[in-house]
Amino acid sequence: MKTTRPDAREADHPSKQTGKKAAGETPNPSMGLKPFALIAGMVVLLDQATKLLVLAKMPLYHSIPVIEGFFSLTHIRNPGGAFGFMAAGSQGVRNLLFVGVSIFAMGLIVYFYRSTPKTYPYLASALAMIFGGAVGNLIDRLRFGEVVDFLDVYVGTYHWPAFNVADSAITVGITVFIVHLVLGKMPE
């Protein structure tokens, strides 16, 4: 009977001795393109479908109370960034900046996703949600020069800035990312 022994060169290889990965070696590959595309695609589809409904069924600035004194569906347009950042600035500069930042951020997200081992499924899913949200809002910027928002949360006269499904996905994704960061559960 023939026994299999590791080649002497393999036994002497630094990654075999210490369990550390050698340069260029990927011990835990990412989850792959399919889960990323599925999650990001679902976010984009849900975001764009809800925005199409709002555009088709609600006039601009129209509001429908859902939970009196707390939550309404309100059709508004946000020409700025998060919380109306740069809303009053020049439209051309604003759109160029937001489109450029979105494309750069999406590139970073893809890089981080590909670097995230499949042993971190929540982190990988969070990155896909952020990507999908960025794509959803980028579609609006390219189509309208502004983002369609409709989820309006408030207490009395105090309103949280209106948002949409893409914003929600980005917020959930960033929250999961921060939890991983704070708890020290980031991949090496």
C-alpha positions in Angstrom: 0.0 0.0 0.0 1.3 3.4 -1.0 1.1 6.2 1.6 0.9 9.8 0.5 3.5 12.1 2.1 3.7 15.8 1.4 6.4 16.8 -0.9 9.4 18.3 1.0 8.9 21.6 -0.8 5.3 21.8 0.4 6.3 21.0 4.0 8.8 23.8 3.9 6.4 26.3 2.4 5.7 29.1 4.9 2.0 29.0 4.5 1.9 25.3 5.2 3.8 25.7 8.5 2.0 28.7 10.1 -1.4 28.5 8.5 -0.9 32.0 7.1 -1.6 32.7 3.5 1.3 33.2 1.1 1.4 36.2 -1.2 -1.3 35.9 -3.9 -2.9 32.9 -2.2 -6.6 33.1 -1.4 -7.5 30.6 1.4 -11.2 31.7 1.6 -12.6 32.8 -1.8 -15.4 35.3 -1.9 -19.0 34.2 -2.2 -18.8 34.9 -5.9 -20.8 37.0 -8.3 -24.1 35.2 -8.2 -25.1 36.2 -4.5 -23.8 39.7 -5.0 -25.8 40.2 -8.2 -28.9 38.6 -6.7 -28.9 40.9 -3.6 -27.9 44.1 -5.4 -30.4 43.3 -8.2 -33.2 42.7 -5.8 -32.5 46.1 -4.1 -32.4 47.9 -7.5 -35.6 46.2 -8.7 -37.5 47.0 -5.5 -36.2 50.5 -5.4 -37.1 51.3 -9.0 -40.5 49.5 -8.8 -41.5 51.6 -5.8 -40.3 54.8 -7.4 -42.2 54.0 -10.6 -45.4 53.5 -8.5 -44.8 56.8 -6.8 -44.2 58.6 -10.1 -47.3 57.1 -11.7 -49.7 57.4 -8.8 -48.7 60.4 -6.7 -48.3 64.0 -7.8 -45.2 65.8 -6.6 -45.5 66.9 -2.9 -48.7 64.8 -2.5 -48.8 63.0 0.9 -50.7 59.9 2.0 -50.8 59.3 5.8 -50.0 55.7 6.7 -49.6 56.0 10.4 -51.1 59.3 11.5 -48.6 61.6 13.2 -45.6 59.2 12.4 -45.3 57.9 8.8 -46.6 59.0 5.4 -45.9 58.3 1.8 -44.8 61.7 0.4 -43.6 62.2 -3.2 -40.6 64.6 -3.2 -37.5 65.0 -5.2 -34.0 65.4 -3.6 -31.6 67.3 -5.9 -28.8 67.0 -3.2 -27.1 64.1 -1.4 -28.0 62.5 1.9 -30.1 64.9 4.1 -30.2 67.4 1.2 -26.5 67.9 1.2 -25.6 70.4 -1.7 -29.3 70.7 -2.7 -28.9 74.4 -3.3 -25.6 74.1 -5.3 -25.2 74.3 -9.1 -27.1 71.4 -10.7 -24.3 70.6 -13.2 -21.5 70.5 -10.5 -23.8 68.6 -8.1 -24.7 65.9 -10.6 -21.1 65.5 -11.8 -19.9 65.2 -8.2 -22.7 62.7 -7.1 -22.3 60.6 -10.2 -18.5 60.5 -9.9 -18.6 59.7 -6.2 -21.2 57.0 -6.8 -19.1 55.3 -9.4 -16.0 55.5 -7.3 -17.9 54.1 -4.2 -19.3 51.3 -6.3 -15.8 50.4 -7.4 -14.6 50.3 -3.8 -17.6 48.1 -2.8 -16.9 45.6 -5.5 -13.2 45.5 -4.4 -14.2 45.0 -0.8 -16.8 42.3 -1.7 -14.2 40.4 -3.8 -11.8 40.6 -0.8 -14.4 39.4 1.7 -14.2 35.6 2.3 -17.3 33.5 2.1 -17.0 32.9 5.8 -18.4 36.5 6.3 -21.8 36.2 4.6 -23.4 39.1 6.5 -20.7 41.5 5.6 -20.7 40.3 1.9 -24.5 40.8 1.9 -24.2 44.2 3.4 -21.8 45.3 0.7 -24.2 44.0 -2.0 -27.0 46.0 -0.4 -24.9 49.2 -0.4 -24.0 48.6 -4.0 -27.7 48.0 -5.0 -28.7 51.1 -3.2 -26.0 53.2 -4.9 -27.1 51.9 -8.3 -30.8 52.7 -7.5 -30.1 56.3 -6.7 -27.6 56.6 -9.5 -30.3 55.6 -12.0 -32.5 58.5 -10.6 -29.6 60.9 -10.9 -29.0 60.0 -14.5 -32.7 60.0 -15.4 -33.9 63.1 -13.5 -30.9 64.9 -12.1 -32.3 64.2 -8.7 -33.5 61.3 -6.5 -37.1 60.3 -6.0 -37.9 60.0 -2.2 -41.2 59.0 -0.7 -40.8 57.5 2.8 -41.6 60.3 5.3 -41.1 59.6 9.0 -42.0 62.3 11.5 -43.2 63.1 15.0 -45.5 66.1 15.1 -43.7 68.8 13.1 -40.2 67.1 13.3 -39.5 65.3 10.1 -36.6 62.9 9.3 -35.5 63.7 5.8 -37.6 61.7 3.3 -35.9 58.6 1.8 -36.4 55.6 -0.4 -35.7 51.9 -0.7 -32.2 52.5 -2.0 -31.4 54.8 1.0 -32.8 52.1 3.3 -30.6 49.4 1.8 -27.5 51.6 2.0 -28.3 52.4 5.7 -28.8 48.7 6.6 -25.6 47.8 4.7 -23.5 50.5 6.3 -24.9 49.6 9.8 -23.9 45.9 9.3 -20.4 47.1 8.1 -20.0 49.3 11.1 -21.0 46.5 13.5 -18.4 44.2 11.9 -15.8 47.0 12.2 -16.7 47.9 15.9 -16.8 44.3 17.0 -13.5 43.5 15.3 -15.0 41.0 13.0 -13.5 42.2 9.7 -11.6 39.8 7.5 -7.8 40.1 7.5 
